[in-house]
Amino acid sequence: MESTPLASIETSFARLGVVLSPNQSPLEVEGVLNPASARTRDGKLLLYPRVVAQGNTSRIGLVEVHETPEALTFERCGFVLEPEAPYELRTRAGGYGCEDPRVTFVPALDLYLMAYTAYGPEGPRIAVATSADAYHWERLGLVQFAPGLPNGDDKDGVFFPEPVLSPSGVLSIAMYHRPMLHISAVDGNAAVPIILDMPAHERECTRIGYIPFEPVQRDRRNLLNVEESTIVLEPGPLWGRLKTGGGTPPVRIDEGWFSLYHAVDASWSGERWVMKYRAGVIVHEYERPDIVRYRSPEPVFSPETPDELRGVVNNVVFPTAIDVVPGSPLRTYDVYYGMADARIGRVRCGVGASTPANVEESAA
C-alpha cells in the first residue's frame, strides 16, 4: 500500500448552521452536543447526540433525520443508552452517564459499533455497545487494555470501519482512543503550564488501539480486549499543543483513512488559561494506520460563530460524526459537530486533490 507522506490535501468547509439545540426538556438543560451518526440498512440517517441534564448527567439520544431536496429536519426519538450500568453511575458531584458516542458500521462483522465515554465511579472510561439495526443497542462493557498499555482515564473511542494490520502485523479491529493525564482531570487550568512543559509524547495524545480480529469473530465480547496501542497524533508544535483527540470515524479515500480530529490550545488571559478547541485533518495508510501520511499543519476548522464561541464551554468546535452526502460529488461529507458544548452544528466538507511530499520536494 502507498505510504509516501503527503505534502498537502485540499479541504473546504462550509457551515450549514445549527441543527439541534436544547429544547424545554429538563433532560437537555445543559446541552445537546457531540453526536454520532449512522446510515441504517435502508439508508436513513440517524444521529446519536449526547444529551445533558442538570448536574451534568448524560444520555445518548436517537434522532431521525428526514431528508428532502429543500432541507433536513431532525426528529427526536428518545434515547438509545441511559445511565444504567455500574460503570456509568456514580454519586460524587461532577456528573456521570454516557457521553460523546461515535458509531461505525463494520461490514466484516455486519454490526454497528458504538464507542462512548462511560463516566462512572472510576472516572471516564471507553465503553462499547453493538447493534444490528442502528436502533437497538446492547452494551458489551468497558474496554480492557493488555498489561503494559495505558490503563486509566480514557476518552474519544472511535472505531475504524475495516480490519487493519497492527504494528506487529496482526489483523485487528482498530480504535482511536486518548488516555488522559491524571493532573488534567484534577485541575485542568492549573495543569496547563505543567503539561506544556512536558515532551509532546507525554501529553494527551491520540492513539490507535488494536483488537485482534479472529477472537472477535468467535465472540463479540472480545471487542473489549485491546492488545496493542500506539501513538499516531502527538500535540503539535504550532497548534493543538495541549492535547489531541479522535473526532470523526475514518472514511476511506484514495489516499488512505481520512478523519477529522480535535486539538486543544490554551492562551493566558491575564487571569486564567483560556482553552480553544479546533479541528484538523489526518490521513492514515490503509493497511497500517499507525503510518500517518498527512496531518494538518494548521487548523482546518475553528470556532468563529457566536454559537461556537459561547456556550457551556466557550471556543469549541468538536467534530464527531461524518456522513457521505447522498447524490453529491465524490469526497463530499456532512460533518456534525459540537458547538461550545451546547449545540450541534453541520458543516459541508469537501476533500480535493492531494500532493505527495516527494513531488513537491522534486518541484522545489
FENNORSUL-V661029 format. One record per run of one state. SS is the DSSP state (2 for helix, 1 for strand, 0 for the rest). FROM is the first residue (numbers start at 1). LEN is the number of residues. If there is no record, write none. Layout:
<<SS/FROM/LEN> <SS/FROM/LEN>>
This chain:
<<0/1/5> <1/6/15> <0/21/5> <2/26/3> <0/29/3> <1/32/8> <0/40/5> <1/45/9> <0/54/3> <1/57/11> <0/68/4> <1/72/10> <0/82/4> <2/86/3> <0/89/7> <1/96/11> <0/107/4> <1/111/10> <0/121/2> <1/123/9> <0/132/6> <1/138/5> <0/143/1> <1/144/2> <0/146/8> <1/154/6> <0/160/4> <1/164/2> <0/166/5> <1/171/9> <0/180/2> <2/182/5> <0/187/1> <2/188/9> <0/197/3> <2/200/3> <0/203/1> <1/204/1> <0/205/1> <1/206/7> <2/213/6> <0/219/1> <2/220/5> <1/225/2> <0/227/1> <1/228/6> <0/234/9> <1/243/4> <0/247/4> <1/251/3> <0/254/2> <1/256/13> <0/269/4> <1/273/12> <0/285/7> <1/292/4> <0/296/5> <1/301/1> <0/302/4> <2/306/4> <0/310/6> <1/316/9> <0/325/7> <1/332/8> <0/340/3> <1/343/14> <2/357/7> <0/364/1>>
